[in-house]
Amino acid sequence: MPRVLAAAFLALWATSAIAQTTPPFVVQSDNGDNRLQLGAVVQGDARFAIDDVQHNVTDTFLLRRLRAQAQGRLARYFDFYLNVDFAGGIVNVRDAYFDTTFSSAFHLRAGKAKAPFSYDRNIRAANILFGERGLTTTVAPDRDIGLQLFGDLAGTRVSYAVAVTNGVIDGGSADADSNDAKDVTARIIARPWAASSGHPLNGLGLSLAVNTGTHGPALPSFVSAGRETFFTYAADAADTGRRMRWSPQAFYYRGPFGGYTEFVRSSGEITRHGVASDVDHDAWQVVASWLLTGEPAEEHVRPRANFDPSSGHYGALQVVARIEGLAVSRNAMSRDLAAPGASRTADAWTAGVNWYLNPYVKWYVGLSRTVFDGDASGARHAENLLLGRAQLAF
């Protein structure tokens, strides 16, 4: 009987009218050559640690993201995007670029944008499946300023992107350069069966990204899902060599199932006390999701029926899970490059539920556990985090 009731409830949940998909605030010319769309992302979080005996995580309510966005098109061939974040009372220009479209195979982007590298990072903030992005984004570049070429070849079976930018540290964004060197990033995505709609591997994609550059003396810190810094370099250490990053990736979407995986290695040279050491940081993650209400898994989930209790419609329900890990180079510890108390490894799992009330409103709740190793002073206590989110995004 419980199974019958559960099946009936999910059937009722998923039944009926198609949800609205048109952006709510759009103006455009009759021929579509000029277009303006206004948007926003508001994410109100509740972050609470369980069994936090070392008091590493602050239990808090916060605005994780508070973004105003404008995007559109001018004179048919020029698309633009502006994304400004006001969370924490600080004005942060996250993205500011425009594209020149020559053809579907050749677009030129100029300005500040996400580096064409990490699969997880290139999912828009409103569409991420969890409260925080995966550990792979900790060692991958974030936003950078420069030029990008990108496009689709052979229909949508092959996509590419090549960028020349100022360069940023692992997990970093920047609005200015610290040296004369520049980064080069390239990514190629293959979807062999994209043109075969009925093929079981239609939603499969394989990708490879590479990045190289010299970023100057600044060094990154690595943080957990609870925004806890678990690794940082010694204060007098410096990045003095060329950094190389590479990342194989795969994703698969079919029916209500969606999933992806990626691995990132970041290699470079760190100097302390006049001695240079090679370091290699590795991060990986595997993600799976399932829409219990039967909608197709897409980056932007759209419920079949918008939340409307009076009509018996409650949106879409999705379960998500992730396992991941990050391993800092052993040289960072054995050659005394790390700050006291730094942890070399972090291994984590997360399980959660997304409730999509309509294309613009989402609730999320998830539980994650991250286990660290330690240094001579002992292991850092595991982080057990309960994170809830109310999101409005359009």
Secondary structure, DSSP 8 states (H G I E B T S, - for coil): -HHHHHHHHHHHHH-SS----S-SSEEE-TTSSSEEEEEEEEEEEEEEEES-TT--S--EEEEEEEEEEEEEEETTTEEEEEEEE-GGG--EEEEEEEEEEEETTEEEEEEEEE-S--TTTTS-GGG-SSSS--GGGGSS--EEEEEEEEEEETTTTEEEEEEEE----TT---SS-SSS--EEEEEEEE-TTTT-TTSTTTTEEEEEEEEEEE--S---EEE-TT--EEEEB-TT-EE-SEEEEEEEEEEEEETTEEEEEEEEEEEEEEEETTEEEEEEEEEEEEEEEEETT-----SS---SS--BGGGTB--EEEEEEEEEEEE--HHHHHTT-B-TT--SEEEEEEEEEEEEEETTEEEEEEEEEEEE-EETTEE---EEEEEEEEEEE-
